[in-house]
Amino acid sequence: MGTLLVKNAAVLVTMDDQRREISDGAIFVRDNVIEAVGKTADLPTTADEVLNLAGHLVMPGLINTHHHMYQTLTRVYPGGQDGQLFEWLTSLYPIWARLQPEMIYVSTLTAMSELILSGCTTASDHLYIFPNGCKLDDEIQAATEIGMRFHASRGSMSLGQSQGGLPPDSVVEDEAAIMRDTRRLIEQYHNYQRHAMLRITVAPCSPFSVTQDLMREAASLARSYKVRLHTHLAENQSDVDFSKEKFGVEPADYAQNVGWVGDDVWHAHCVCLTDHGIGLFARTGTGVAHCPSSNMRLASGIAPVRKMREAGVRVGLGVDGSASNDSSHLLAEARMAMLLQRVAGGPAALSARSTLEIATRGGAAVLGRDDVGYLAPGMSADFIAFNLNQIGFAGALIDPVAALVFCASPQVDYSIINGRVVVREGQLTTLDLGTLIERHNKLSMKLIRDE
């Protein structure tokens, strides 16, 4: 891949251990790894490619810790616009039961395009429905083509309505088949090496859609392969009520009972995590993916993020599904996270820089990565650049770092992932976005109308 020099950045936000913000900053990359970070005058002057980023803010790529990318096909579905979580899900399960492999592939490209343009360089996705021959491989193909660093989660649902679960029986799978396919995916795709572009996560969907046996077997399988575990937990009060009614305990204790706490586990949402649950997660190193826009869209509540962080819980940011958020703009999600915590805890509840820390280092910790999340020698060459000379930042350059979160959320001018320029001057370099959007919209209408 050769060498890359980024120079003359108005401000370089390293997010390193000293949280350095370097004026007239520069980064020197060799192949896919950062070799030097500092002032432009102190770094090499030549490289195979040189990007002059005067007037730009450069920072680590943002990290998305929870998503359902196939849901870009069913944004603003009328039947689910005004329901809470369970009503929203039951309105959409019959639509998703018609998914085809091409739809998974194209929707993944669409979601990843939006994520990348909003500053995301590493993303986790939770695919838990596999009708009509759909496979996690369809997402993996898309991620490889677009050039995103990807944590692909093999989700599953096995507890249908006839057994007391929420999803219809038509979209659940046999548990033995789930385990076989999960094992196949780990053995075929998971990369244990540092700077890996692809890793596999074991991810039964939720307490109300899989059995306790599957949760325990999935945890055992994941740990035998030393891969991570992910699921939904305590998303809203109905979720909590289900746990208490079916299992006799609150969600955090349920998670502990089935082996789903530890530094290899992260849970999505945790809106209704109690002080007891927060303490349990802090003691065990269990992580949380915070998804503020989806939580507001479905009226689930406000996750106690400040309390979690003060207790020592690892917290990352997630956009969640594009049919409950209706957007995959990760920087906008960061802004929403900051504002929502202030609604709950006052204007000092979450600062702009703490928000960016959650979106970078926080996400890396949740995903178990030591190679992304900040900029320093030896780290993966994943970073983004925002043009500060635009109307949304006018009058805010006294503190451009805070402006990135307080002001209107822009798209990136540049995105470098694994040392490769994936966005250049605001344009994706790895696919034709217009062609993709047209194809995606046709598939969306076909899915919804069942044509």
C-alpha positions as CSV (number, residue, x, y, z in Angstrom):
1,M,0.0,0.0,0.0
2,G,3.0,2.3,0.4
3,T,3.1,5.5,2.4
4,L,0.6,8.2,3.1
5,L,1.2,11.7,4.6
6,V,-1.6,13.8,6.0
7,K,-0.3,17.3,6.8
8,N,-1.3,20.9,7.8
9,A,-4.5,19.9,9.6
10,A,-5.9,22.8,11.5
11,V,-6.3,20.6,14.5
12,L,-5.4,16.9,14.9
13,V,-7.5,15.3,17.6
14,T,-5.5,12.2,18.7
15,M,-7.6,10.8,21.5
16,D,-4.4,9.3,22.8
17,D,-3.7,8.8,26.5
18,Q,-2.8,12.4,26.9
19,R,-5.8,13.5,24.7
20,R,-3.5,15.7,22.7
21,E,-5.0,18.1,20.2
22,I,-2.3,19.2,17.8
23,S,-2.5,22.4,15.7
24,D,-0.9,22.1,12.2
25,G,-1.0,18.4,12.8
26,A,0.2,15.5,10.6
27,I,0.1,11.7,10.4
28,F,2.5,9.5,8.5
29,V,1.3,6.0,7.5
30,R,3.2,3.1,6.2
31,D,0.9,0.5,4.6
32,N,-2.0,0.2,7.0
33,V,-0.4,1.3,10.2
34,I,0.4,4.8,11.7
35,E,4.1,5.4,11.9
36,A,4.2,8.9,13.3
37,V,1.8,11.6,14.7
38,G,2.7,15.2,15.5
39,K,3.2,18.6,14.0
40,T,3.7,18.9,10.3
41,A,7.2,20.4,10.7
42,D,8.3,17.3,12.7
43,L,7.1,14.6,10.3
44,P,8.5,13.4,7.0
45,T,7.9,15.7,4.1
46,T,7.3,13.2,1.4
47,A,5.2,10.0,0.9
48,D,3.7,8.0,-2.0
49,E,0.5,10.1,-1.4
50,V,0.3,13.4,0.3
51,L,-3.0,15.0,1.5
52,N,-2.8,18.7,2.4
53,L,-5.7,19.0,4.9
54,A,-5.3,22.7,5.8
55,G,-8.6,24.0,7.2
56,H,-9.6,20.5,8.3
57,L,-10.1,18.8,11.7
58,V,-8.6,15.3,11.7
59,M,-9.5,12.7,14.3
60,P,-9.8,8.9,14.8
61,G,-12.5,7.2,12.9
62,L,-15.8,6.8,14.8
63,I,-16.8,3.3,15.9
64,N,-20.4,1.9,15.6
65,T,-21.1,-0.8,18.2
66,H,-24.7,-1.7,17.3
67,H,-26.7,-1.7,14.0
68,H,-29.2,-3.7,11.9
69,M,-28.1,-2.8,8.4
70,Y,-30.8,-4.7,6.6
71,Q,-33.3,-2.2,8.1
72,T,-32.3,0.5,5.7
73,L,-34.8,-1.2,3.4
74,T,-37.8,-0.5,5.8
75,R,-37.1,3.0,7.0
76,V,-40.2,4.9,8.1
77,Y,-42.4,1.9,7.4
78,P,-45.9,3.2,8.1
79,G,-47.0,0.3,10.3
80,G,-44.2,0.9,12.7
81,Q,-43.9,4.7,12.8
82,D,-45.8,5.2,16.1
83,G,-45.3,2.0,18.1
84,Q,-43.0,1.1,21.0
85,L,-40.5,-1.6,20.7
86,F,-42.7,-4.7,20.8
87,E,-45.4,-3.2,18.6
88,W,-42.7,-1.9,16.2
89,L,-41.1,-5.3,15.9
90,T,-44.4,-7.2,15.4
91,S,-45.4,-4.9,12.6
92,L,-42.1,-5.4,10.7
93,Y,-41.3,-9.1,11.3
94,P,-43.7,-10.2,8.4
95,I,-41.9,-7.7,6.1
96,W,-38.5,-8.9,7.0
97,A,-39.6,-12.5,6.5
98,R,-39.5,-11.7,2.8
99,L,-35.8,-10.7,2.8
100,Q,-33.6,-12.1,0.0
101,P,-29.8,-12.5,-0.1
102,E,-29.5,-9.6,-2.6
103,M,-31.4,-7.4,-0.2
104,I,-29.0,-8.2,2.6
105,Y,-26.0,-7.4,0.4
106,V,-27.3,-4.1,-1.0
107,S,-28.7,-2.8,2.3
108,T,-25.4,-3.5,3.9
109,L,-23.6,-1.4,1.2
110,T,-26.2,1.4,1.8
111,A,-25.8,1.4,5.6
112,M,-22.0,1.3,5.4
113,S,-22.0,4.1,2.8
114,E,-23.9,6.3,5.2
115,L,-21.8,5.3,8.1
116,I,-18.5,6.0,6.3
117,L,-19.7,9.4,5.0
118,S,-20.7,10.3,8.6
119,G,-17.2,9.4,10.0
120,C,-17.5,5.8,10.9
121,T,-14.5,3.5,10.0
122,T,-15.3,0.4,12.2
123,A,-18.8,-1.0,12.5
124,S,-20.5,-3.9,14.1
125,D,-23.8,-5.2,12.7
126,H,-26.3,-7.5,14.3
127,L,-28.0,-9.7,11.7
128,Y,-30.5,-12.0,13.4
129,I,-33.0,-13.0,10.7
130,F,-32.1,-15.4,7.8
131,P,-35.1,-16.2,5.6
132,N,-35.0,-17.4,2.0
133,G,-31.3,-18.4,1.9
134,C,-29.9,-15.1,3.5
135,K,-26.5,-15.5,5.2
136,L,-24.1,-13.4,7.1
137,D,-21.8,-14.0,4.2
138,D,-23.9,-11.5,2.2
139,E,-22.9,-8.7,4.6
140,I,-19.3,-9.8,4.7
141,Q,-19.1,-9.6,0.9
142,A,-20.4,-6.0,1.0
143,A,-18.0,-4.9,3.8
144,T,-15.1,-6.3,1.9
145,E,-16.0,-4.5,-1.3
146,I,-16.7,-1.1,0.3
147,G,-13.6,-1.3,2.6
148,M,-15.1,-1.0,6.1
149,R,-13.5,-2.5,9.2
150,F,-16.3,-4.9,10.2
151,H,-17.5,-6.9,13.2
152,A,-20.2,-9.2,11.8
153,S,-22.5,-10.6,14.4
154,R,-24.2,-13.9,13.7
155,G,-27.5,-13.2,15.4
156,S,-30.4,-15.7,15.8
157,M,-34.0,-16.1,16.9
158,S,-35.2,-19.5,18.1
159,L,-38.2,-18.7,20.4
160,G,-41.3,-18.2,18.3
161,Q,-44.7,-17.1,19.4
162,S,-45.9,-20.6,19.8
163,Q,-43.3,-21.1,22.5
164,G,-43.9,-17.8,24.3
165,G,-41.5,-15.6,22.3
166,L,-42.2,-12.4,20.4
167,P,-41.2,-13.3,16.8
168,P,-43.6,-15.3,14.5
169,D,-42.6,-18.9,14.1
170,S,-41.9,-18.3,10.4
171,V,-38.7,-16.3,11.2
172,V,-37.1,-18.5,13.9
173,E,-34.4,-21.1,13.3
174,D,-33.5,-24.5,14.7
175,E,-31.0,-24.1,17.5
176,A,-28.7,-26.9,16.3
177,A,-28.6,-25.2,12.8
178,I,-27.8,-21.8,14.4
179,M,-24.8,-23.3,16.3
180,R,-23.5,-25.1,13.2
181,D,-23.6,-22.0,11.1
182,T,-22.1,-19.8,13.8
183,R,-19.2,-22.3,14.1
184,R,-18.8,-22.2,10.3
185,L,-18.6,-18.5,10.2
186,I,-16.0,-18.2,12.9
187,E,-13.8,-20.8,11.3
188,Q,-14.2,-19.4,7.8
189,Y,-13.9,-15.6,8.5
190,H,-12.7,-14.6,12.0
191,N,-9.3,-12.9,12.0
192,Y,-7.6,-12.9,15.3
193,Q,-4.7,-10.7,14.2
194,R,-4.2,-7.1,15.2
195,H,-5.4,-4.7,12.5
196,A,-8.0,-7.3,11.4
197,M,-10.6,-6.0,9.0
198,L,-13.1,-8.8,9.8
199,R,-14.2,-10.4,13.0
200,I,-17.2,-12.6,13.9
201,T,-19.4,-12.1,17.0
202,V,-21.8,-14.6,18.5
203,A,-25.1,-12.8,19.0
204,P,-28.5,-14.4,19.8
205,C,-31.0,-11.7,19.4
206,S,-32.6,-11.0,22.8
207,P,-34.2,-12.6,25.9
208,F,-37.6,-12.5,24.2
209,S,-36.5,-14.3,21.0
210,V,-34.2,-17.1,22.0
211,T,-34.1,-19.8,24.7
212,Q,-31.9,-19.8,27.8
213,D,-30.3,-23.0,26.5
214,L,-29.3,-21.2,23.3
215,M,-27.8,-18.3,25.3
216,R,-25.7,-20.7,27.4
217,E,-24.6,-22.7,24.4
218,A,-23.8,-19.6,22.4
219,A,-21.6,-18.3,25.3
220,S,-19.8,-21.5,25.6
221,L,-19.2,-21.7,21.8
222,A,-17.9,-18.1,21.7
223,R,-15.5,-18.6,24.6
224,S,-14.2,-21.9,23.1
225,Y,-13.2,-19.8,20.0
226,K,-12.2,-16.7,22.0
227,V,-14.7,-14.4,20.1
228,R,-17.0,-11.9,21.5
229,L,-20.7,-12.0,22.5
230,H,-23.4,-9.5,21.8
231,T,-27.2,-9.2,22.4
232,H,-30.0,-6.8,23.3
233,L,-30.8,-6.2,27.0
234,A,-33.1,-4.1,29.1
235,E,-34.2,-2.0,26.1
236,N,-37.4,-0.8,27.6
237,Q,-39.9,-1.5,30.4
238,S,-41.7,-4.2,28.4
239,D,-38.3,-5.9,28.0
240,V,-37.8,-5.8,31.7
241,D,-41.3,-7.0,32.4
242,F,-40.7,-10.0,30.1
243,S,-37.5,-10.9,31.9
244,K,-39.2,-10.7,35.3
245,E,-42.2,-12.7,34.2
246,K,-40.4,-15.4,32.3
247,F,-37.2,-15.7,34.3
248,G,-38.1,-14.2,37.7
249,V,-35.1,-11.8,37.6
250,E,-34.2,-8.4,36.2
251,P,-32.3,-8.4,32.9
252,A,-28.8,-8.0,34.3
253,D,-29.3,-11.0,36.6
254,Y,-30.7,-13.0,33.6
255,A,-27.6,-12.1,31.7
256,Q,-25.4,-13.3,34.6
257,N,-27.4,-16.5,35.0
258,V,-26.9,-17.5,31.3
259,G,-23.2,-16.6,31.3
260,W,-23.5,-13.3,29.5
261,V,-21.4,-11.0,31.6
262,G,-17.6,-10.5,31.3
263,D,-15.1,-8.4,29.3
264,D,-15.9,-10.4,26.2
265,V,-19.6,-9.3,26.2
266,W,-21.4,-6.2,25.3
267,H,-25.2,-5.5,25.4
268,A,-27.2,-3.1,23.3
269,H,-29.3,-0.4,24.8
270,C,-29.5,-1.1,28.6
271,V,-31.9,1.8,28.9
272,C,-33.5,0.2,32.0
273,L,-30.3,-1.1,33.6
274,T,-30.7,-0.6,37.4
275,D,-28.0,0.5,39.8
276,H,-27.5,-3.2,40.7
277,G,-27.0,-4.0,37.0
278,I,-24.6,-1.1,36.5
279,G,-22.5,-2.4,39.4
280,L,-22.5,-5.9,38.0
281,F,-21.4,-4.7,34.6
282,A,-18.7,-2.5,36.1
283,R,-17.3,-5.4,38.2
284,T,-17.3,-7.9,35.3
285,G,-16.1,-5.6,32.5
286,T,-19.3,-6.0,30.5
287,G,-19.9,-3.4,27.8
288,V,-22.9,-1.4,26.6
289,A,-23.8,0.0,23.2
290,H,-25.7,3.2,23.7
291,C,-28.3,4.0,20.9
292,P,-30.0,7.3,21.8
293,S,-31.9,8.1,18.6
294,S,-33.6,4.7,18.5
295,N,-34.4,4.8,22.2
296,M,-36.1,8.2,21.6
297,R,-37.8,7.1,18.4
298,L,-39.4,4.1,20.2
299,A,-40.0,6.0,23.5
300,S,-37.8,3.5,25.3
301,G,-36.3,6.0,27.7
302,I,-32.9,7.5,28.4
303,A,-30.0,5.1,29.2
304,P,-28.1,6.1,32.3
305,V,-24.8,6.6,30.4
306,R,-23.2,9.1,32.8
307,K,-23.9,6.8,35.8
308,M,-22.5,3.8,33.8
309,R,-19.3,5.7,32.9
310,E,-18.8,6.9,36.5
311,A,-19.1,3.4,37.7
312,G,-16.5,2.2,35.2
313,V,-18.8,0.5,32.6
314,R,-17.4,0.5,29.1
315,V,-19.8,2.4,26.9
316,G,-19.7,2.8,23.1
317,L,-22.1,4.4,20.6
318,G,-24.5,2.7,18.2
319,V,-26.9,4.0,15.6
320,D,-29.1,0.9,16.0
321,G,-31.4,-0.3,13.2
322,S,-32.2,2.0,10.3
323,A,-35.9,1.3,10.8
324,S,-35.9,2.5,14.4
325,N,-33.4,5.3,14.0
326,D,-34.0,5.9,10.2
327,S,-30.4,7.1,9.9
328,S,-27.0,5.7,10.0
329,H,-25.2,9.0,10.6
330,L,-22.8,8.2,13.5
331,L,-21.6,11.7,14.2
332,A,-25.3,12.9,14.4
333,E,-25.8,10.0,16.9
334,A,-22.9,11.3,19.0
335,R,-24.5,14.8,19.1
336,M,-27.8,13.2,20.1
337,A,-26.1,11.2,22.9
338,M,-24.6,14.4,24.4
339,L,-27.9,16.3,24.2
340,L,-30.0,13.5,25.7
341,Q,-27.7,13.0,28.7
342,R,-28.1,16.8,29.3
343,V,-31.9,16.4,29.3
344,A,-31.6,13.7,31.9
345,G,-28.7,15.1,34.0
346,G,-28.2,18.8,33.4
347,P,-26.0,20.8,31.0
348,A,-22.7,19.3,32.3
349,A,-23.9,15.7,32.2
350,L,-21.8,14.9,29.1
351,S,-19.2,17.2,27.4
352,A,-18.4,17.4,23.7
353,R,-15.0,15.8,24.2
354,S,-16.4,13.0,26.4
355,T,-19.0,12.3,23.7
356,L,-16.2,12.0,21.1
357,E,-14.4,9.7,23.5
358,I,-17.4,7.4,23.7
359,A,-17.6,7.4,19.9
360,T,-13.9,6.4,19.5
361,R,-12.1,4.9,22.4
362,G,-15.3,3.8,24.0
363,G,-16.4,1.9,21.0
364,A,-12.9,0.3,20.6
365,A,-13.1,-0.9,24.2
366,V,-16.5,-2.4,23.8
367,L,-15.4,-4.3,20.7
368,G,-12.2,-5.5,22.4
369,R,-9.9,-3.6,20.0
370,D,-6.5,-2.3,21.0
371,D,-5.6,-1.1,17.4
372,V,-8.3,1.5,16.7
373,G,-10.0,4.4,18.6
374,Y,-7.0,6.8,18.9
375,L,-4.1,8.0,16.8
376,A,-0.6,7.0,17.8
377,P,2.3,5.0,16.3
378,G,1.4,1.4,15.9
379,M,-2.3,2.0,15.6
380,S,-4.4,1.1,12.6
381,A,-4.5,3.9,10.0
382,D,-8.2,4.7,10.5
383,F,-8.9,8.4,10.6
384,I,-11.3,11.0,9.2
385,A,-11.2,14.7,8.2
386,F,-13.9,17.3,8.4
387,N,-13.7,20.6,6.4
388,L,-14.1,23.4,8.9
389,N,-14.8,26.0,6.2
390,Q,-18.5,25.4,5.8
391,I,-21.6,27.3,6.9
392,G,-22.4,24.9,9.8
393,F,-19.2,25.8,11.6
394,A,-19.2,29.6,10.9
395,G,-18.6,31.4,14.2
396,A,-17.5,28.2,16.0
397,L,-13.8,28.0,15.2
398,I,-12.9,29.2,18.7
399,D,-13.3,25.5,19.6
400,P,-13.6,23.4,16.5
401,V,-13.5,20.1,18.5
402,A,-16.6,21.0,20.4
403,A,-18.2,22.4,17.3
404,L,-18.1,19.0,15.8
405,V,-20.6,17.8,18.3
406,F,-22.5,21.0,19.2
407,C,-23.1,22.3,15.6
408,A,-24.9,20.7,12.7
409,S,-23.5,17.2,11.9
410,P,-21.5,17.3,8.7
411,Q,-20.3,14.5,6.5
412,V,-16.6,13.8,6.2
413,D,-14.4,15.3,3.6
414,Y,-11.9,12.4,3.8
415,S,-12.0,9.0,5.4
416,I,-9.0,6.7,5.5
417,I,-9.6,3.1,6.6
418,N,-6.8,0.6,7.0
419,G,-4.5,3.1,5.2
420,R,-6.8,3.4,2.2
421,V,-8.6,6.6,1.1
422,V,-12.2,5.5,1.1
423,V,-13.7,9.0,0.9
424,R,-11.9,11.8,-1.0
425,E,-13.3,15.3,-1.1
426,G,-16.7,14.0,0.2
427,Q,-17.1,11.3,-2.4
428,L,-16.9,7.5,-1.8
429,T,-14.1,6.0,-3.8
430,T,-15.1,2.3,-3.6
431,L,-18.6,2.4,-5.2
432,D,-21.0,4.4,-7.3
433,L,-23.4,5.9,-4.7
434,G,-26.0,6.9,-7.2
435,T,-26.3,3.4,-8.7
436,L,-26.4,1.9,-5.2
437,I,-29.2,4.2,-4.1
438,E,-31.3,3.4,-7.2
439,R,-30.8,-0.3,-6.7
440,H,-31.6,-0.1,-3.0
441,N,-34.8,1.8,-3.5
442,K,-36.1,-0.7,-6.0
443,L,-35.4,-3.6,-3.6
444,S,-37.0,-1.7,-0.7
445,M,-40.2,-1.3,-2.6
446,K,-40.2,-4.9,-3.8
447,L,-39.7,-6.0,-0.2
448,I,-42.5,-3.8,1.3
449,R,-45.0,-4.4,-1.5
450,D,-44.1,-8.0,-1.9
451,E,-43.9,-7.6,-5.7
